[in-house]
Each structure stands twice: as structure tokens, then as C-alpha cells.
Amino acid sequence: MTDIKNLPECPVETTLKLIGNKWKVLIIRDLLTGTKRFNELMKSLDGISQKVLTSNLRSMENDGIINRKVYPEVPPKVEYTLTETGYSLQPVLHSMIIWGTEYKNNLG
């Protein structure tokens, strides 16, 4: 889990530190609809490499945004789900949807 002593004082900067790259935001977007397996996320995130997805998932798990559940079977089954903290980001993503839609509409 992220140590509070290592977080910036500014709340906006803290949020950006935790979800400030496009892949993390898109992973959250996909997990807001429910639990996903690794390959489902790979297919949904056009252009992401396996290494980058793995790195982002590990970081988000460490920060308490997602849970990773491994099922003891062969081949191993791994599922990712948002934590309560992860789900609390839904209004942030909703605001981004509204803003992005209005921006696109104003361009046309």
C-alpha cells in the first residue's frame, strides 16, 4: 500500500500520482463495469503491451485501487476488481466523460 508520507501535499497532485497515466484511467474505466481477467483488459486497451499492463496493474494493486485474485488452477486464472477506493473514482471518470463530450461537441 502507498505510504502517506510519500504522497504529495497537493490533493490534485496525489490523484495524478495514483491515476495520472492514460492506461490507469482506462483500466479503471473497464473495471467500473465489473471484474475482468488479464486478457479481457489486454483486448480492451488498444495499443498497450503486456509488460505495461502488468506494471500498471501491480502499481494499482499496491495503491489499493484494485484487487487481484488468483485461482489455484492450471492454467492460473487471475481476476482484477476495483476496491472500494477504486470505485470511489467513478465520479472523476464521469466528469471526464462529460468534459470530453462537450469538448468534442464544441470542436464541430
ZILINMO-V371290 format. One record per residue. N is the residue number from 1. RES is the residue in three letters. D_LAST is the distance of its C-alpha to the last C-alpha in whole Angstrom. Layout:
n: <N & N>
res: <RES & RES>
d_last: <D_LAST & D_LAST>
This chain:
n: <1 & 2 & 3 & 4 & 5 & 6 & 7 & 8 & 9 & 10 & 11 & 12 & 13 & 14 & 15 & 16 & 17 & 18 & 19 & 20 & 21 & 22 & 23 & 24 & 25 & 26 & 27 & 28 & 29 & 30 & 31 & 32 & 33 & 34 & 35 & 36 & 37 & 38 & 39 & 40 & 41 & 42 & 43 & 44 & 45 & 46 & 47 & 48 & 49 & 50 & 51 & 52 & 53 & 54 & 55 & 56 & 57 & 58 & 59 & 60 & 61 & 62 & 63 & 64 & 65 & 66 & 67 & 68 & 69 & 70 & 71 & 72 & 73 & 74 & 75 & 76 & 77 & 78 & 79 & 80 & 81 & 82 & 83 & 84 & 85 & 86 & 87 & 88 & 89 & 90 & 91 & 92 & 93 & 94 & 95 & 96 & 97 & 98 & 99 & 100 & 101 & 102 & 103 & 104 & 105 & 106 & 107 & 108>
res: <MET & THR & ASP & ILE & LYS & ASN & LEU & PRO & GLU & CYS & PRO & VAL & GLU & THR & THR & LEU & LYS & LEU & ILE & GLY & ASN & LYS & TRP & LYS & VAL & LEU & ILE & ILE & ARG & ASP & LEU & LEU & THR & GLY & THR & LYS & ARG & PHE & ASN & GLU & LEU & MET & LYS & SER & LEU & ASP & GLY & ILE & SER & GLN & LYS & VAL & LEU & THR & SER & ASN & LEU & ARG & SER & MET & GLU & ASN & ASP & GLY & ILE & ILE & ASN & ARG & LYS & VAL & TYR & PRO & GLU & VAL & PRO & PRO & LYS & VAL & GLU & TYR & THR & LEU & THR & GLU & THR & GLY & TYR & SER & LEU & GLN & PRO & VAL & LEU & HIS & SER & MET & ILE & ILE & TRP & GLY & THR & GLU & TYR & LYS & ASN & ASN & LEU & GLY>
d_last: <44 & 42 & 45 & 44 & 45 & 43 & 40 & 38 & 39 & 35 & 34 & 30 & 32 & 34 & 31 & 29 & 33 & 33 & 29 & 28 & 27 & 24 & 27 & 29 & 26 & 25 & 29 & 29 & 26 & 28 & 31 & 30 & 30 & 34 & 36 & 35 & 37 & 37 & 36 & 33 & 32 & 32 & 30 & 27 & 27 & 25 & 27 & 29 & 33 & 36 & 37 & 34 & 34 & 37 & 37 & 34 & 36 & 39 & 38 & 36 & 39 & 41 & 39 & 40 & 36 & 37 & 40 & 42 & 44 & 46 & 48 & 52 & 52 & 51 & 49 & 48 & 45 & 43 & 40 & 38 & 37 & 35 & 38 & 38 & 36 & 34 & 33 & 33 & 29 & 28 & 26 & 25 & 23 & 22 & 20 & 19 & 17 & 16 & 15 & 13 & 11 & 10 & 9 & 7 & 5 & 5 & 4 & 0>
